[in-house]
Each structure stands twice: as C-alpha cells, then as structure tokens.
C-alpha cells in the first residue's frame, strides 16, 4: 500500500532496492564508473525519492541509473523500459489538453501523472541521451517536455525510434494513443 506520506514500508524498500541493484548490475554500460553502494546509500537516506522510484517501477518504467551529477552529488535515474511504460500510456500531454477534450477523455495526462509520481518528464535532449544507451520505443512513442511556444499554440512533441533513428514529432496536446506514454527522470 502507498501511504499519503509517500513512503514505502521497510519490506517494499528492500524489495525495490534488490530490483534496482539487479538492474544496475545487469546494465553496467548505463553507468560506467559508478558504485552501487553509493547509490544505495543515497536512496536509503531519501524515502520520498525511493517512493518515486517505486512509482516508476510500478508503472512499468524499469528505472535505472544513467548518470551522476558531480556538482550536486545526485544520481540520475531514467525510465529504461524497452517500450514506453505500460502503466503510463493512453494519456494526453497536460491538464489543459485533457480539459479541452469534450468527449472520450483519457484517464490522465502525462504532466500531472509525472508530478504525482514525484518525477519529471524527459526533455528531447534527455530522450536522445537515453537512446545512446540502447534501442528504446521501437514500437511505442513517448511524450517529451514541450517548449512553451509550441504548447501555447496547442501542440506537444513526442519521440520514438524507427529505422535506427530517433524521430521527434508533433501532435495536438489533447491527442492520446494506446502506444504513446511518457518517460520520466528523477535526481536522487
């Protein structure tokens, strides 16, 4: 059960840490030069961030460490699932887009869903960095943070990988598709 405090039980924390450690050890190419013990110590001292990682995991994101910011001493986690996370698909871009739909509204929107999870949606630049670690979204697509000038005009952008190339597209922010979700990131 998830509490209002955004904290996991000790058992949930242990299980998530085991999952994250196994993924960390399996995907060493994503975080060369980083040590799991230091990542784990950071996670254990930050219950709310651990809760957010659990939300990423629970919705199918398969979060993994992709870097370390030496200036802030923060570890950076991205959703590293092969396809856009299953538990975050069929959503429009943001609340304004959701409210603009007169009928057939999706259950949620990417921006609010990410905020409720305590994460942020990937930018186009971050999405391209993720694609350097492997082939992601070869059958799905993911909303990415849309520049204000595009959003002001009613649009939103999303990305995917086809033909061994990362593509950036546009759509009305109110659109949603079963194969489009969003990927997030978290700094711990």
N, C-alpha and C positions, 0 to 999 in steps of 0.2 A: 504494500500500500504506500502511496505517496502522501506525505503529510503536508500541511499548509506551510510548514517551516522550510520546505524544500530541502529536506534531509533524508538520507537513506538509513535504514536500520543497519546495525553492525553486520548482519548476515548479508544484506544486499550490497553493502560496501565491499565486503570480502569477495563476493561473487563477481562484482563488476571489476575489481582490481585484478582478479585472476584472468578474466576475459581480456582486459586491456593489456596485461602483461604478455599473455599468449600471442596476441595480435602484434604487439611491439616486437617480440622475439621472431615472429614469422616474417615480418616486413622490415627487416633491418635497412633495406635500401631507402626507406622513407625518412630515416632519422640517423644517418651515419654520425658517429661520434658522440651520441647521447647515451646516457646510462639510465636504465630503468629504475634503479634505486633512488636516484634524484627525482625522477618524475613521480614516483610513488610517494615520496616524502612530501612533495608539493601537494599532491592530491589528498593525502591523508590530513593535511593541515587546512584544507578548504572544502568543508562539507557541501556548501552550496554549488561549487563548481563540479564536485563529484556527482551531485544530483543532476546537474545539467548534462553531464556526460552520460548518465544513466538514461536520461530522456532521449539523447541522440541514439543510444543503443536500442532502447525500447521501440523506437520508431523505425529501426532498420538502417541507421546511418553507419554503423560499424566505425565509430570514431577511432582515430589513431594519431599519434604524434607525428607532425610533419616538419617541425622546426623548433628552435629555441631563440627567443629574443634576448640577447645578452645585455642590452641596455636596461630592460625591465625585469630580467630574470624570469620570464614567463615562457612556458611551454605552449606551443600552438597545436591544437587538435583540429582536424578537418574530418568531415564525413567521408569515409573511404570505401563505402559500399560500391560494388561494381556498377550498379544502376542507381538512379535517383531513389532515395529511401522510400520503401513501400508505404510506410505509415505517414508519409507527408506528400502524397500525390493527390491529384484532382483538386488542387487549390488554386484560386486566383492569386494575383500578386499582393494586394493590400486591402485594408478595410474599406477605403474609398471605392475601390473597384468592386468589392463584394456588395457594398450598399447600392451601387449603381445598377446592379442586375435586378430586373423586375421579376424574373422567374428563373427557375432552375438554378438557384444559388448553390454554390459548392458549400460544403460543411465549414470550411475555414479558409484563411488566406495565409500566404507564406510569411509575410512580415510579422503579423500578430502571433502566428504559431511559433516562429523563431523566438520572439520576445518572451512568450510564455514559458519557453524551454530554457531561457537564460542564455541563448546563443545569438549569433548574428548570421545573416545570410551571406554567402560568399560574394565577393566582387568579381567582375570579369577577370581581373588580374589574378586573383587568388584561384579562380577556376582554371585558368591557364597553367598556373603553377602546379595544381593538383594533377593535371593531365600529363605533366612531365614525369610523374611517378607511376603511371600506368595508363591503361585504356578504360576510361570511365564514361558512362552514359552512351554506350553504343546502341542501345535500344530505347532509351528514355531521354528526357531532357530535364534541365534544372533551371528554375528562375535564378537570376543573379541580381545583385543590388543595382537598381536602375538609376542613372543620373537624373537629377531633379528636372532638368529641362525636357527630357523625354517623358518623364512621369507627368509633368504639368500638362502635356498635350494628350494625355490619356494612354500612352504606351508603356510598355515594360519590356525588358530584354531577358532572354534565356539562352542557354548554350547546350550543345551536345557534341558528340564526337562521331563523325561519319567519314568514311573514305580515308581513315588515318589522319584526319584533320579536325581541329576544333573550330566549330562554327558558332557565331553569335547571330541571333535572330531577334526580331521584334514581333510583338503581338499586342492586341488591346489588353490592358492590365486586368480587365474583367474576365478574360478567357481562362478556361481551365480544361485540362485533358487528363485522361487516366494515366498517361505515360509521362506527365510532367509534374515534378515536385520541386524540392529545393534542397540544397546542401548548405550546411552551416559550419561555423567555426567557433572555437572557444579558446580563450587565452587563460592559462592557469599559472 
